[in-house]
Amino acid sequence: QVQLVESGGGTLLAGGSRRLSCAASGRLLMNDALGWFRQSPGEERVLVATINYSGSKTDYADFTLGRFTITRDNGKNSVYLQIDDLKPDDTAVYYCALSEGTYDLKRSASDYDYWGQGTQVIVLA
């Protein structure tokens, strides 16, 4: 069993930057793809970014436009999402997720087995 806990959200100003963190516990992250999703009020949860087991491959949703960076540190059992040039449209609950035992990128929410509780990001204009 894996537990994921996100942190780093808050009320932020447009134009700023923020790094979200997700710490895993229960076992070591080794052969698992990880992803960040976000969900705005009244909308579906959508993929923001995904990273493969080693961190050598990443993929991003089209809307990220180079402002988001996903990284992982398997030694710290963590995954991160850097968001630059924050925009009000980035307001959402951000979730990290783990796709167990899958080495490659996973782009669909249905591919993920474990989810964190989410961290709220509010961006003010």
Residue pairs with C-beta under 8 A, 6 or more apart in sequence:
1 26
2 24
2 25
2 26
2 27
2 98
2 100
2 113
2 114
3 24
3 25
3 26
3 114
4 22
4 23
4 24
4 96
4 97
4 98
4 114
4 115
4 116
5 22
5 23
5 25
5 116
5 117
6 20
6 21
6 22
6 94
6 95
6 96
6 116
6 117
6 118
6 119
7 20
7 21
7 22
7 23
7 119
8 18
8 19
8 20
8 21
8 119
9 18
9 20
9 93
9 94
9 119
9 120
9 121
10 18
10 120
10 121
10 122
11 122
11 124
12 18
12 86
12 121
12 122
12 123
12 124
13 86
13 123
13 124
14 86
14 87
14 88
14 123
14 124
14 125
15 85
15 86
16 86
17 82
17 83
17 84
17 85
17 86
18 82
18 83
18 86
18 121
19 80
19 81
19 82
19 83
20 36
20 80
20 81
20 82
20 83
20 94
20 96
20 119
20 121
21 78
21 79
21 80
22 34
22 36
22 78
22 79
22 80
22 81
22 96
22 116
23 76
23 77
23 78
24 77
24 78
24 79
24 98
25 77
28 74
28 77
29 72
29 74
29 77
29 78
29 79
29 98
30 53
30 74
31 53
31 101
31 102
31 103
32 53
32 98
32 99
32 100
32 101
32 102
33 50
33 51
33 52
33 53
33 98
33 99
33 102
33 103
33 104
33 105
33 106
33 111
34 50
34 51
34 70
34 72
34 79
34 96
34 97
34 98
34 99
35 47
35 48
35 49
35 50
35 51
35 70
35 96
35 97
35 98
35 99
35 106
35 107
35 112
36 47
36 48
36 49
36 50
36 68
36 70
36 79
36 81
36 94
36 95
36 96
36 97
37 45
37 46
37 47
37 48
37 94
37 95
37 96
37 97
37 109
38 45
38 46
38 48
38 90
38 92
38 93
38 94
38 95
38 121
39 45
39 46
39 92
39 93
39 95
39 118
40 91
40 92
40 93
45 95
45 109
46 61
47 61
47 107
47 108
47 109
48 60
48 61
48 64
48 68
48 70
48 81
48 94
49 58
49 59
49 60
49 61
49 64
49 68
49 69
49 70
49 81
50 58
50 59
50 70
50 105
50 106
50 107
51 57
51 58
51 70
51 71
51 72
51 79
51 105
52 58
52 103
52 104
52 105
53 102
53 103
53 104
54 74
54 103
55 71
55 72
55 74
57 104
57 105
58 70
58 105
59 105
59 107
60 68
60 70
67 83
67 84
67 85
67 87
68 81
68 82
68 83
68 84
69 81
69 82
69 84
70 79
70 80
70 81
70 82
71 79
71 80
71 82
72 78
72 79
72 80
73 79
73 80
79 96
81 94
81 96
83 90
83 121
86 123
87 123
88 123
88 124
88 125
89 123
90 121
90 123
91 121
91 122
91 123
92 120
92 121
93 118
93 119
93 120
93 121
94 118
94 119
94 120
94 121
95 115
95 116
95 117
95 118
96 115
96 116
97 109
97 112
97 113
97 114
97 115
97 116
98 112
98 113
98 114
98 115
99 106
99 111
99 112
99 113
100 113
100 114
102 111
106 112
